[in-house]
Amino acid sequence: MCYYRTVKQGKNPLISVIIPVYNANGYLPLALDSILSQTYRHFELIAVDDGSTDNSLEILKKYAKKDSRIKLIQNKRNLNIANSLNKAIKMAKGQFIARMDADDISLPHRFQKQIHFLLKHPEIVILGGQVRTINTHGKALGRKLFPILD
């Protein structure tokens, strides 16, 4: 997940998490659960169903009904990831935009650690994270390590 610093401030959620979804029913519940179980709670989640032909839209609707932080956009047809992300960005109210894919899983303290870092370092405008790759059963396959700034 990457964070982008925006110019929006005020009473809005500090983080707008944007997640494009296309035929992700096998991964989507775990991805959504990992966001909703974050220890840092001041966020909105904007999910864009990009014309899925599986039951991804139904999964998103079920989650949105249970949690008011979830905003749902439904594309009538597949518009591709860039167009879906742009729709979500236009709707975002947060000071920071966090990017997530429908097959990503975030660790519980991720937002807390990353927001702490961003607020401590206002000169930073984009932030990423480390990656563990897993298969569809959750088994670890490897890691992707990126440079770290302390």
C-alpha positions, 0 to 999 in steps of 0.5 A, spaced: 500 500 500 502 506 498 500 513 501 500 519 497 499 526 501 493 530 499 492 537 501 485 536 504 484 537 511 479 538 516 474 533 519 474 528 514 478 522 515 485 522 515 486 516 510 482 515 504 483 507 502 482 506 495 481 499 492 479 497 485 476 490 485 475 486 479 473 479 479 476 478 486 471 474 490 477 469 492 481 474 496 476 480 497 474 478 504 481 477 507 483 484 504 477 487 507 477 484 513 485 486 514 483 493 513 477 493 517 481 490 523 486 496 523 488 498 530 488 505 527 481 507 525 480 514 522 479 512 515 474 511 509 475 505 505 473 507 497 472 500 493 470 501 486 467 494 483 470 495 476 464 491 472 466 484 476 462 478 473 463 474 479 460 475 486 465 481 488 460 486 488 455 482 493 461 481 497 462 489 497 455 491 498 455 486 504 461 489 508 458 496 506 452 495 509 456 493 516 461 498 516 459 506 514 466 507 513 466 503 506 463 507 500 462 503 494 462 505 487 460 501 481 462 501 474 457 498 469 462 496 465 470 494 466 473 501 465 480 498 467 484 500 474 487 507 472 480 509 471 477 506 477 482 509 481 481 516 479 474 515 480 476 513 487 481 519 488 475 524 486 471 521 492 476 521 497 476 526 503 482 524 507 488 528 507 492 521 505 490 516 500 492 509 501 492 504 495 490 497 496 489 492 491 483 487 492 488 481 493 492 485 498 492 483 506 495 489 511 498 487 517 494 490 523 498 496 525 500 498 518 496 504 518 498 506 525 505 505 523 505 509 517 501 515 519 505 516 525 511 516 520 508 521 515 506 526 520 513 526 523 516 527 516 511 532 513 517 532 507 515 525 505 509 525 500 509 518 498 510 512 502 510 504 501 511 498 505 515 491 504 511 485 501 510 478 503 507 474 497 503 468 499 498 463 495 491 463 495 491 458 501 495 464 505 502 460 504 508 464 504 512 464 498 517 469 498 518 477 500 519 483 496 524 488 500 524 495 498 529 501 501 527 503 508 528 510 511 528 510 518 
